[in-house]
Structures are given as structure tokens and as C-alpha cells.
């Protein structure tokens, strides 16, 4: 299997997208959940789709080493895979969950969902944000954790029953299932006369089975990278054109999703957004690394994205509360700058005090060097 540094260096350009995704989500939450300057609210209306970008990246970055391992060994080392996920995800997540659970002061609004839902990563199932809005952004991490559990098992099932060659049809089947279940869920929500928007979130937005599009696009890219590498290499001269095409598709998706809970957005908006992101991911894989300026900044944001995802609402909430008491306007630019600096600072402290030591411990626990799979920190 490829070593850790080789895997990271192959896809270093995707750190740019990770930094963009966390920025989108941070601005979206800041503009809609907290008092903020008008320009943030006006400019971040599409920020919810940062989650979908994380899903595409996660699908690609998780599936790529798994497919490579199958090609080389014709099986999967599930023990190693789950150990890697354990040390990467749980320490920082457990720390933030403990803060939310034991210190109600840090909760940005509302109540927590039942504790067992966070511990089992099922909080996104039947999540009513009208009543359980604290740490609600953990829903997207639940989607990823369920993906980490079931995708390797699905690959092993296909291998065991000699159906691996039908993988593309399995992907297509899951895509069709996602469209169908969103249609049924949207139709069910229309029966509600009051509170239908919150019901749309419960039945359409949060469940894993309705949010498969980004993950499926990422898996498809990984399959192309593994099994059609020659064809992708021929596309390298057209990387810039592919990038522009992806931006156009993404723009179309954004326009369709202007009314996010509409029938059209629910059925075709999510797949189009995922396809746009997938096309952009493909273009960045093909483009030379030296094409991207500001590498140090966006690599830093990408590295801190998971801790930022977990902690940003706590930091904004506490900063606005106490800095507001000191006379700083909560909806001012100075408050926004202070919140942003503190959010990055807290994420950095979490990274060096929690994430990094546990990653070092992981290297000692694992018997040999393994493929490094960067966690892309889906957020909402």
C-alpha cells in the first residue's frame, strides 16, 4: 500500500477545497445563527452547500485507498481502517461533546439531542432542530460515520459474492434510491400544514439515505481514478475547461436551490450541486500543484477544518456573549473579526493538544505504515 506522505501529496490540491468548504459553512452559520453584519448574511446564502463539498471530498478520499487495497490484496483490512477512523474522529469529537453535555453555558441555542444519539452517531435521524438545536451541526459527522461503517462492508459483500464488477450499477442504484426517497419524503412533508419547513429538515435534509449524492460522486471519482487512470490522464490538458464546467454546473445547482425546500431543489438540486463539486474536484486532481497560490494559508485552514467544524458555534456564542457585554457590537465587523480569530485559535489549540497526539498514538498502535486518509470534517 502507498505510504502516508505519498497519499497526501497526491491530492494536496484538494486541501484548497477543504478550506473553502469550512469557510462556507462558518460564514453560513455566522450569518444565520448569530447577529452579524448584513454583508455576511447576504453573501453566504449558498454556504449550506459546504457540507455537500465535504461529502464529495470524503467519498473520494475514503474510497480511493480502499479501492487501491482491493486492487492489490483482493480484500480489505477492516481492523486497520477502523483504528484509523477511531483515532482521527473520536478524540476531538468526544472533547467537544463533553463540553456541550457538562457545560450548558457553551450551548449556542436550545437543547441537546439525547446523549445516546451522539454516542452512536445517529443524531441526524429524526433530528428536530426546533427543540434540539445545540450541536446540531454534528448531523453531518453522523452521515460520514455511517458511511465509514457501511461502505467498506458493502465492498466486502460485493467481493464475497463475486459482484464487485457490478459496482457501477450499485452506485447507480443508490443514486436512484436517493432521488426516490427524497420524492417520497418531500411528498410526506407536504401533509403538514404548520411547521412543514422543520419537517423538511427532519425527513429530507438530515437523513443519510437522502444525502448520498455527494458521497456517491466522490466514490465514482475514486473508481475512475483507480480503474480508468489512463482515460483521466488524457483529460489533463483540459483541466481548466473541466474546472470552468464544474463552476457552471455548481452555479446552476445554486440557482435551483434558491428555495432549498422546493420540489425541484429536493429532487434534482442536491445531485446537481454534487456533480458540480465532483467536476471541480476532478479538475483540481488534474491541474498541476503549482497552479494554486496561497498554499500555506489554505493548507492551514484545511488542517484545522475538523476542529473548526466541531467548535466554531461554541466560540462564536461565547465571544459574542462576553465581548458584547464589554461594549462590542454583536452585529459589527469588529465582532466578526474577533470571533473568526478566536475560532481559528481554538481550532489550532485543539489540533495540537488533541488531534496531533492521538494521530501520533495511532502510528504507534498500527503495525506498519498505512495510507493516510485526511478527514474532511463535514459540517453544517
ZADREN-116920 format. One line per field, with one value per residue (C-alpha): residue number from 1; residue in one letter; z, x, y negated. Coordinates in nm, 2 decimals. Layout:
BEGIN
nr = c(NUM:...)
rest = c(A:...)
w = c(Z:...)
u = c(X:...)
v = c(Y:...)
//
This chain:
BEGIN
nr = c(1:2:3:4:5:6:7:8:9:10:11:12:13:14:15:16:17:18:19:20:21:22:23:24:25:26:27:28:29:30:31:32:33:34:35:36:37:38:39:40:41:42:43:44:45:46:47:48:49:50:51:52:53:54:55:56:57:58:59:60:61:62:63:64:65:66:67:68:69:70:71:72:73:74:75:76:77:78:79:80:81:82:83:84:85:86:87:88:89:90:91:92:93:94:95:96:97:98:99:100:101:102:103:104:105:106:107:108:109:110:111:112:113:114:115:116:117:118:119:120:121:122:123:124:125:126:127:128:129:130:131:132:133:134:135:136:137:138:139:140:141:142:143:144:145:146:147:148:149:150:151:152:153:154:155:156:157:158:159:160:161:162:163:164:165:166:167:168:169:170:171:172:173:174:175:176:177:178:179:180:181:182:183:184:185:186:187:188:189:190:191:192:193:194:195:196:197:198:199:200:201:202:203:204:205:206:207:208:209:210:211:212:213:214:215:216:217:218:219:220:221:222:223:224:225:226:227:228:229:230:231:232:233:234:235:236:237:238:239:240:241:242:243:244:245:246:247:248:249:250:251:252:253:254:255:256:257:258:259:260:261:262:263:264:265:266:267:268:269:270:271:272:273:274:275:276:277:278:279:280:281:282:283:284:285:286:287:288:289:290:291:292:293:294:295:296:297:298:299:300:301:302:303:304:305:306:307:308:309:310:311:312:313:314:315:316:317:318:319:320:321:322:323:324:325:326:327:328:329:330:331:332:333:334:335:336:337:338:339:340:341:342:343:344:345:346:347:348:349:350:351:352:353:354:355:356:357:358:359:360:361:362:363:364:365:366:367:368:369:370:371:372:373:374:375:376:377:378:379:380)
rest = c(X:X:X:X:X:X:X:X:X:X:X:X:X:X:X:X:X:X:X:X:X:X:X:X:X:X:X:X:X:X:X:X:X:X:X:X:X:X:X:X:X:X:X:X:X:X:X:X:X:X:X:X:X:X:X:X:X:X:X:X:X:X:X:X:X:X:X:X:X:X:X:X:X:X:X:X:X:X:X:X:X:X:X:X:X:X:X:X:X:X:X:X:X:X:X:X:X:X:X:X:X:X:X:X:X:X:X:X:X:X:X:X:X:X:X:X:X:X:X:X:X:X:X:X:X:X:X:X:X:X:X:X:X:X:X:X:X:X:X:X:X:X:X:X:X:X:X:X:X:X:X:X:X:X:X:X:X:X:X:X:X:X:X:X:X:X:X:X:X:X:X:X:X:X:X:X:X:X:X:X:X:X:X:X:X:X:X:X:X:X:X:X:X:X:X:X:X:X:X:X:X:X:X:X:X:X:X:X:X:X:X:X:X:X:X:X:X:X:X:X:X:X:X:X:X:X:X:X:X:X:X:X:X:X:X:X:X:X:X:X:X:X:X:X:X:X:X:X:X:X:X:X:X:X:X:X:X:X:X:X:X:X:X:X:X:X:X:X:X:X:X:X:X:X:X:X:X:X:X:X:X:X:X:X:X:X:X:X:X:X:X:X:X:X:X:X:X:X:X:X:X:X:X:X:X:X:X:X:X:X:X:X:X:X:X:X:X:X:X:X:X:X:X:X:X:X:X:X:X:X:X:X:X:X:X:X:X:X:X:X:X:X:X:X:X:X:X:X:X:X:X:X:X:X:X:X:X:X:X:X:X:X:X:X:X:X:X:X:X:X:X:X:X:X:X:X:X:X:X:X)
w = c(0.00:-0.06:0.23:0.42:0.27:-0.08:-0.05:0.10:-0.16:-0.45:-0.35:-0.18:-0.41:-0.25:0.07:-0.12:-0.14:0.23:0.33:0.10:0.25:0.61:0.52:0.35:0.65:0.90:0.72:0.67:1.04:1.15:0.92:1.02:1.37:1.53:1.50:1.21:0.95:0.67:0.41:0.57:0.56:0.20:0.07:0.24:0.13:-0.05:0.24:0.34:0.04:0.21:0.36:0.02:-0.08:0.23:0.13:-0.22:-0.08:0.19:-0.07:-0.28:-0.01:0.18:-0.13:-0.31:-0.06:-0.01:-0.39:-0.41:-0.14:-0.31:-0.63:-0.46:-0.19:-0.31:0.04:0.30:0.64:0.83:1.16:1.03:0.87:1.18:1.40:1.18:1.19:1.57:1.64:1.38:1.47:1.83:2.05:1.93:1.89:2.24:2.39:2.23:2.31:2.67:2.67:2.53:2.77:3.10:3.05:2.93:2.91:2.59:2.40:2.13:2.15:2.26:2.39:2.30:2.14:2.37:2.45:2.30:1.96:1.97:2.11:1.83:1.56:1.49:1.59:1.23:1.24:1.33:1.43:1.52:1.53:1.67:2.00:1.97:1.81:2.02:1.85:1.56:1.31:1.43:1.19:0.90:1.10:1.17:0.79:0.74:1.03:0.89:0.55:0.71:0.87:0.58:0.27:0.35:0.44:0.11:-0.07:0.11:0.04:-0.33:-0.32:-0.13:-0.38:-0.68:-0.77:-0.75:-1.13:-1.09:-0.87:-1.11:-1.12:-0.74:-0.74:-0.99:-0.78:-0.47:-0.67:-0.79:-0.44:-0.31:-0.57:-0.50:-0.12:-0.14:-0.36:-0.11:0.19:0.03:-0.05:0.31:0.44:0.23:0.45:0.73:0.74:1.01:1.07:0.73:0.69:1.01:0.90:0.56:0.76:0.96:0.66:0.37:0.48:0.77:0.70:0.55:0.29:0.14:0.13:-0.06:-0.37:-0.27:-0.13:-0.45:-0.67:-0.46:-0.48:-0.86:-0.89:-0.68:-0.91:-1.22:-1.06:-0.98:-1.28:-1.56:-1.48:-1.85:-1.95:-1.68:-1.79:-2.14:-1.98:-1.81:-2.09:-2.05:-1.67:-1.69:-1.91:-1.67:-1.38:-1.56:-1.65:-1.28:-1.17:-1.43:-1.31:-0.95:-1.03:-1.19:-0.88:-0.66:-0.86:-0.85:-0.47:-0.41:-0.24:-0.07:0.04:-0.30:-0.50:-0.77:-0.53:-0.32:-0.62:-0.86:-0.67:-0.45:-0.73:-0.95:-0.67:-0.60:-0.97:-0.99:-0.69:-0.83:-1.16:-0.97:-0.76:-1.09:-1.23:-0.93:-0.94:-1.30:-1.26:-1.16:-0.79:-0.87:-1.02:-0.67:-0.49:-0.11:-0.04:0.33:0.42:0.27:0.39:0.74:0.72:0.58:0.86:1.12:0.94:1.16:1.49:1.35:1.24:1.59:1.79:1.59:1.73:2.08:2.02:1.83:2.10:2.39:2.22:2.12:2.47:2.67:2.41:2.37:2.74:2.70:2.45:2.12:1.88:1.81:1.45:1.38:1.16:1.47:1.64:1.33:1.31:1.68:1.65:1.35:1.50:1.82:1.62:1.43:1.75:1.94:1.64:1.64:2.02:1.97:1.68:1.86:2.20:2.09:1.73:1.68:1.99:1.91:1.55:1.68:1.91:1.61:1.43:1.73:1.75:1.38:1.29:0.98:0.77:0.62:0.37:0.53:0.48:0.57:0.75:0.56:0.85:0.72:0.88:0.89)
u = c(0.00:0.12:0.28:0.12:0.31:0.27:-0.11:-0.13:0.10:-0.10:-0.41:-0.27:-0.47:-0.79:-0.69:-0.79:-1.15:-1.14:-1.05:-1.32:-1.58:-1.51:-1.51:-1.85:-2.01:-1.85:-1.99:-2.33:-2.37:-2.24:-2.48:-2.79:-2.75:-2.58:-2.60:-2.38:-2.31:-2.56:-2.29:-2.22:-2.59:-2.62:-2.31:-2.33:-2.67:-2.51:-2.29:-2.51:-2.36:-2.02:-2.15:-2.20:-1.84:-1.72:-1.93:-1.78:-1.43:-1.49:-1.63:-1.32:-1.06:-1.21:-1.29:-0.95:-0.73:-1.00:-1.02:-0.64:-0.62:-0.88:-0.68:-0.36:-0.48:-0.83:-0.96:-0.98:-0.81:-1.11:-0.92:-0.67:-0.94:-1.15:-0.85:-0.76:-1.11:-1.12:-0.81:-0.89:-1.26:-1.33:-1.08:-1.17:-1.54:-1.55:-1.39:-1.64:-1.94:-1.83:-1.82:-2.17:-2.30:-2.14:-2.13:-2.47:-2.32:-2.14:-2.46:-2.53:-2.91:-3.17:-3.11:-2.90:-3.05:-3.04:-2.68:-2.71:-2.77:-2.43:-2.25:-2.39:-2.37:-2.74:-2.82:-2.91:-3.21:-3.53:-3.34:-3.58:-3.38:-3.67:-3.61:-3.26:-3.06:-2.75:-2.46:-2.70:-2.41:-2.30:-2.56:-2.31:-2.05:-2.31:-2.36:-1.99:-1.95:-2.23:-2.06:-1.73:-1.91:-2.12:-1.91:-1.62:-1.87:-2.05:-1.72:-1.65:-2.01:-1.96:-1.62:-1.76:-2.05:-1.83:-2.03:-1.75:-1.76:-2.12:-2.01:-2.11:-2.46:-2.47:-2.37:-2.64:-2.89:-2.81:-2.84:-3.19:-3.28:-3.18:-3.40:-3.69:-3.67:-3.64:-3.95:-4.14:-4.01:-4.09:-4.44:-4.49:-4.38:-4.64:-4.91:-4.80:-5.00:-4.77:-4.41:-4.35:-4.01:-3.88:-4.03:-3.85:-3.52:-3.62:-3.73:-3.53:-3.22:-3.07:-3.11:-2.82:-3.03:-3.14:-2.79:-2.59:-2.53:-2.21:-2.07:-2.16:-2.00:-1.68:-1.68:-1.73:-1.43:-1.22:-1.33:-1.24:-0.90:-0.83:-0.97:-0.97:-0.64:-0.54:-0.86:-0.82:-0.46:-0.59:-0.81:-0.52:-0.48:-0.84:-0.83:-0.90:-1.21:-1.33:-1.29:-1.50:-1.76:-1.78:-1.83:-2.11:-2.28:-2.24:-2.39:-2.69:-2.73:-2.72:-2.99:-3.21:-3.16:-3.25:-3.57:-3.40:-3.71:-3.88:-3.97:-3.71:-3.43:-3.52:-3.52:-3.25:-3.08:-2.87:-2.74:-2.65:-2.46:-2.28:-2.20:-2.07:-1.84:-1.73:-1.63:-1.43:-1.26:-1.17:-1.02:-0.80:-0.67:-0.57:-0.42:-0.05:0.01:0.20:-0.12:-0.26:-0.14:-0.16:-0.08:0.03:-0.30:-0.54:-0.34:-0.36:-0.73:-0.77:-0.57:-0.78:-1.11:-1.22:-1.16:-1.32:-1.62:-1.67:-1.60:-1.70:-2.05:-1.93:-1.66:-1.89:-2.16:-1.92:-1.73:-2.05:-2.19:-1.89:-1.74:-2.09:-2.10:-1.78:-1.95:-1.85:-2.15:-2.26:-2.35:-2.04:-1.73:-1.50:-1.70:-1.69:-1.31:-1.27:-1.49:-1.30:-0.96:-1.07:-1.23:-0.91:-0.71:-0.93:-0.91:-0.53:-0.52:-0.74:-0.53:-0.20:-0.34:-0.59:-0.58:-0.20:-0.12:-0.38:-0.26:0.09:-0.05:-0.23:0.10:0.24:-0.07:-0.08:0.17:0.30:0.28:-0.07:-0.24:-0.31:-0.68:-0.73:-1.07:-1.26:-1.48:-1.82:-2.01:-2.33)
v = c(0.00:-0.36:-0.53:-0.82:-1.11:-0.98:-0.97:-1.32:-1.47:-1.31:-1.51:-1.82:-2.04:-1.92:-2.10:-2.41:-2.28:-2.17:-2.53:-2.67:-2.43:-2.52:-2.89:-2.85:-2.68:-2.91:-3.22:-3.05:-2.97:-3.31:-3.49:-3.29:-3.17:-3.47:-3.85:-3.95:-4.23:-4.23:-4.16:-3.82:-3.71:-3.84:-3.67:-3.33:-3.21:-2.91:-2.83:-2.53:-2.35:-2.35:-2.03:-1.88:-1.97:-1.79:-1.48:-1.47:-1.50:-1.24:-1.00:-1.04:-1.04:-0.74:-0.53:-0.58:-0.39:-0.12:-0.06:-0.06:0.20:0.42:0.40:0.50:0.75:0.85:0.79:0.51:0.48:0.35:0.35:0.10:-0.11:-0.14:-0.20:-0.49:-0.63:-0.59:-0.79:-1.05:-1.12:-1.03:-1.23:-1.58:-1.49:-1.34:-1.65:-1.89:-1.66:-1.66:-2.04:-2.06:-1.79:-1.90:-2.28:-2.41:-2.76:-2.68:-2.57:-2.83:-2.77:-2.52:-2.18:-1.88:-1.57:-1.26:-1.17:-0.82:-0.96:-1.14:-0.84:-0.61:-0.88:-0.86:-1.22:-1.30:-1.05:-1.23:-1.54:-1.82:-2.14:-2.34:-2.15:-2.01:-2.29:-2.27:-2.10:-2.03:-2.05:-1.71:-1.56:-1.58:-1.39:-1.13:-1.09:-1.04:-0.80:-0.58:-0.60:-0.49:-0.19:-0.07:-0.14:0.10:0.36:0.32:0.36:0.68:0.81:0.74:0.92:1.22:1.28:1.20:0.90:0.64:0.59:0.46:0.18:-0.10:0.04:0.05:-0.32:-0.40:-0.21:-0.41:-0.73:-0.63:-0.53:-0.87:-1.05:-0.82:-0.85:-1.23:-1.24:-1.03:-1.22:-1.56:-1.44:-1.33:-1.66:-1.84:-1.69:-1.92:-2.24:-2.40:-2.36:-2.20:-2.36:-2.19:-1.87:-1.90:-1.91:-1.60:-1.40:-1.53:-1.73:-1.54:-1.16:-0.98:-0.80:-1.13:-1.28:-1.02:-1.23:-1.38:-1.06:-0.87:-1.13:-1.11:-0.73:-0.75:-0.98:-0.73:-0.45:-0.65:-0.73:-0.37:-0.18:-0.45:-0.62:-0.62:-0.79:-1.06:-1.12:-1.21:-1.48:-1.66:-1.92:-2.01:-2.06:-2.43:-2.37:-2.10:-2.35:-2.61:-2.35:-2.24:-2.60:-2.65:-2.33:-2.44:-2.78:-2.61:-2.40:-2.71:-2.88:-2.57:-2.55:-2.92:-2.78:-2.49:-2.31:-2.33:-2.02:-2.09:-2.16:-1.85:-1.62:-1.75:-2.03:-1.81:-1.59:-1.89:-2.05:-1.73:-1.69:-2.04:-1.98:-1.65:-1.81:-2.07:-1.80:-1.62:-1.94:-2.00:-1.65:-1.71:-2.06:-2.09:-2.17:-2.49:-2.64:-2.72:-3.04:-3.09:-2.73:-2.78:-2.96:-2.71:-2.41:-2.55:-2.60:-2.25:-2.10:-2.29:-2.23:-1.94:-2.12:-2.44:-2.24:-2.10:-2.41:-2.72:-2.76:-2.75:-3.00:-3.24:-3.21:-3.28:-3.55:-3.74:-3.70:-3.83:-4.07:-4.21:-4.28:-4.48:-4.71:-4.55:-4.55:-4.19:-4.27:-4.46:-4.38:-4.41:-4.13:-3.92:-3.96:-3.87:-3.57:-3.45:-3.49:-3.31:-3.03:-2.96:-2.99:-2.74:-2.51:-2.53:-2.46:-2.16:-2.04:-2.04:-1.93:-1.66:-1.57:-1.56:-1.35:-1.09:-1.07:-1.01:-0.74:-0.59:-0.55:-0.35:-0.13:-0.04:0.24:0.07:-0.25:-0.28:-0.51:-0.85:-0.94:-1.30:-1.36:-1.63:-1.74:-1.77:-2.05:-2.22)
//
